[in-house]
């Protein structure tokens, strides 16, 4: 079994939503396999279903000055920042498929989030970074040391509709962390954020966006026990959906003709 991998580069948040919607619709119809989108956004703040507007600390004037958009969306969680140097992943997965830890007809959303955390913990390990989960604080965190508390290196917020996931995770790679001063990240006021660039150990993999994308996609394949298949474009990905739809229509027509005879 496979997971398609489509790397989109830097695109607007609105374009990311549009592409997600198109792929989710195809996945719900079983026209394409599970798919991972990896990309980067210009500066944007997103407000999840449980968000409090008071967790945006910057004034509207400051956000406009820096070209920062605000989007209210249907994922879980509070306010999150996306911007240059941050690897954003949108896994579009049918939770009714053959997945690790599935105990019933579908993998539960919480178990799915735990799998995403595992992917990101393993990806951080590739850069020599020890990372962890913290109970009741979704995401991936560094290990506390002495007087230095845990820092958040990756945020997670997902949406599930008809068993198919959307939205996903954001891993800070070379992000300008000063941009997080505009918000209370994920509504958690007593901890700060960090990045692969700041935490990576000497002599390990260089923390670039492409290396981070490679680490995440590789570890997603290992964690979900799937082969990762790179596709070059959205058109190439959806051509498979068009072919499947055409084949289904031809099969249906043949069935109708046969029945009529």
C-alpha positions in Angstrom: 0.0 0.0 0.0 1.2 3.5 -0.8 0.9 7.1 0.3 1.3 9.7 -2.4 3.7 12.5 -1.7 3.2 15.9 -3.4 5.5 18.7 -2.6 4.0 22.1 -3.5 6.7 24.6 -2.4 5.5 27.9 -1.0 1.8 28.6 -1.7 -0.8 30.9 -0.2 -3.0 29.5 2.6 -6.1 29.9 0.4 -4.5 27.9 -2.4 -3.5 25.2 0.2 -7.2 25.0 1.3 -8.4 24.7 -2.3 -5.9 21.9 -3.1 -6.8 20.1 0.1 -10.5 20.2 -0.7 -9.9 18.8 -4.2 -7.8 15.9 -2.9 -10.1 15.2 0.0 -13.1 14.9 -2.4 -11.1 12.5 -4.6 -10.1 10.4 -1.6 -13.6 10.2 -0.2 -14.6 8.7 -3.6 -11.7 6.3 -3.4 -10.3 7.7 -6.6 -6.8 8.2 -5.2 -4.7 6.7 -2.5 -3.9 8.4 0.8 -1.8 11.5 0.1 0.7 13.7 2.0 1.0 17.3 0.9 4.2 19.1 2.1 4.4 22.8 1.6 5.3 26.2 3.0 3.0 29.2 3.5 3.6 33.0 3.5 2.9 34.5 7.0 -0.6 33.6 8.1 -2.5 33.0 11.4 -5.1 30.3 11.5 -7.8 30.0 14.1 -9.1 26.5 14.8 -12.5 25.5 16.1 -11.5 26.1 19.8 -9.6 29.3 19.2 -9.8 32.4 21.2 -9.3 35.7 19.3 -7.6 37.1 22.4 -4.7 34.8 21.7 -3.8 37.0 18.8 -1.6 39.6 20.5 -0.5 41.7 17.6 -2.7 44.6 16.4 -4.5 44.5 13.1 -2.3 47.3 11.9 0.9 45.4 12.7 -0.4 42.3 10.9 -1.4 44.3 7.9 2.1 45.9 7.8 3.7 42.5 7.7 1.3 41.1 5.2 -0.1 38.5 7.6 -3.5 37.0 6.7 -6.0 35.5 9.3 -8.1 32.4 8.5 -10.8 30.8 10.6 -10.8 27.1 9.8 -12.4 23.8 10.8 -9.4 22.0 12.3 -9.1 21.4 16.0 -7.0 23.6 18.3 -6.4 27.3 18.9 -4.4 29.9 17.1 -1.3 28.8 15.0 1.3 30.7 13.0 2.5 29.5 9.6 5.3 31.2 7.7 8.5 30.9 5.7 10.9 28.3 7.1 8.1 26.1 8.5 7.3 22.7 6.9 3.5 22.3 6.8 2.1 18.8 6.2 -1.4 17.9 5.2 -1.9 14.2 5.3 -5.2 13.2 3.6 -5.7 9.7 5.0 -8.8 7.4 5.0 -8.9 6.3 8.7 -10.9 3.2 7.6 -7.9 1.8 5.9 -5.3 -0.6 7.1 -3.5 1.5 9.7 -1.4 0.8 12.8 -3.3 0.7 16.1 -6.7 0.5 14.5 -9.0 -1.4 16.8 -12.4 -1.1 15.1 -13.7 -0.1 11.7 -11.6 3.0 11.7 -8.7 4.6 13.5 -9.8 7.1 16.1 -8.8 10.8 15.7 -6.8 10.8 18.9 -4.9 7.6 17.8 -4.3 9.3 14.5 -2.8 12.4 16.1 -0.6 10.1 18.2 0.7 8.6 15.0 1.5 12.1 13.6 3.3 12.9 16.8 5.4 9.7 16.4 6.3 10.7 12.8 7.5 14.1 13.9 9.4 12.7 17.0 11.2 10.3 14.7 11.9 13.1 12.2 13.4 15.2 14.9 15.6 12.3 15.9 17.1 12.3 12.4 18.6 15.8 13.3 19.9 14.6 16.7 17.0 16.2 18.6 15.3 14.3 21.4 11.6 15.1 21.2 8.6 13.9 23.1 4.8 14.1 23.7 3.5 15.9 26.7 0.1 14.6 28.1 -2.8 17.0 27.3 -0.5 19.2 25.1 -0.9 18.0 21.5 2.2 18.4 19.4 5.9 17.6 19.7 8.2 19.1 22.3 11.9 19.1 23.1 13.1 17.5 26.4 13.5 19.9 29.3 17.0 20.4 30.6 17.9 22.0 33.9 16.1 25.3 34.1 15.1 25.2 30.5 11.6 24.0 30.0 10.2 22.0 27.1 9.8 23.9 23.9 7.3 23.2 21.1 8.9 22.3 17.8 5.8 21.1 16.0 2.1 21.8 16.2 -0.7 19.5 15.1 -4.4 20.2 14.3 -6.6 18.0 12.2 -10.1 17.7 10.8 -11.9 14.4 10.0 -14.9 14.2 7.7 -16.5 10.9 6.5 -13.4 9.1 7.8 -10.9 11.2 5.7 -8.5 13.6 7.4 -7.3 17.0 6.4 -5.1 19.8 7.9 -2.2 18.3 9.8 1.0 19.5 11.3 3.6 22.4 11.2 7.3 21.7 11.9 9.5 24.7 12.6 12.7 24.2 10.5 14.3 27.6 9.9 11.3 29.7 11.0 11.9 33.2 12.3 10.6 32.5 15.8 10.0 36.2 16.5 6.8 35.9 14.4 5.4 33.8 17.2 5.3 36.9 19.4 2.2 37.9 17.5 0.2 35.1 19.2 -0.1 32.8 22.2 0.9 29.7 20.2 -1.9 27.1 20.5 -3.2 29.1 23.4 -0.3 27.8 25.6 1.2 30.8 27.5 3.7 29.1 29.7 5.9 27.6 27.1 7.9 28.8 24.1 8.6 27.5 20.6 11.8 26.4 18.9 13.0 25.0 15.6 15.2 22.3 14.0 17.7 25.0 13.2 18.2 25.9 16.8 18.0 22.4 18.3 19.9 20.3 15.7 23.0 18.7 17.0 26.4 19.2 15.3 27.4 16.4 12.9 23.8 15.4 12.1 21.7 16.1 9.1 21.6 19.8 8.1 18.2 21.3 9.1 17.1 22.6 5.7 13.5 22.5 4.4 14.2 19.8 1.9 16.0 17.6 4.5 13.1 18.1 6.8 10.6 17.1 4.1 12.7 14.0 3.4 12.8 13.1 7.1 9.1 13.6 7.6 8.0 11.7 4.5 10.4 8.8 5.2 9.2 8.5 8.8 5.6 8.8 7.9 6.0 5.8 5.6 7.7 3.9 8.4 5.1 4.8 11.0 2.1 4.1 8.8 3.8 1.0 7.3 3.3 2.4 3.8 5.5 3.0 0.7 5.9 6.7 -0.1 5.3 7.4 -3.8 6.3 10.9 -5.0 4.2 12.5 -7.6 5.3 15.6 -9.5 2.2 17.7 -9.7 -1.4 18.0 -8.7 -2.5 17.2 -12.2 -0.5 14.0 -12.2 -2.1 13.0 -8.9 -5.6 13.7 -10.1 -5.1 12.0 -13.5 -5.3 8.8 -11.6 -8.6 9.9 -10.2 -9.9 10.9 -13.7 -8.9 7.4 -15.0 -10.6 5.7 -12.1 -13.8 7.7 -12.6 -13.7 6.9 -16.4 -13.2 3.2 -15.7 -16.0 3.2 -13.2 -18.3 4.8 -15.6 -17.4 2.4 -18.4 -17.9 -0.6 -16.0 -21.3 0.9 -15.0 -22.4 1.3 -18.6 -21.2 -2.3 -19.4 -23.2 -3.6 -16.4 -26.3 -1.7 -17.5 -26.0 -3.0 -21.1 -25.5 -6.5 -19.9 -28.4 -6.3 -17.6 -30.6 -5.0 -20.4 -29.7 -7.9 -22.6 
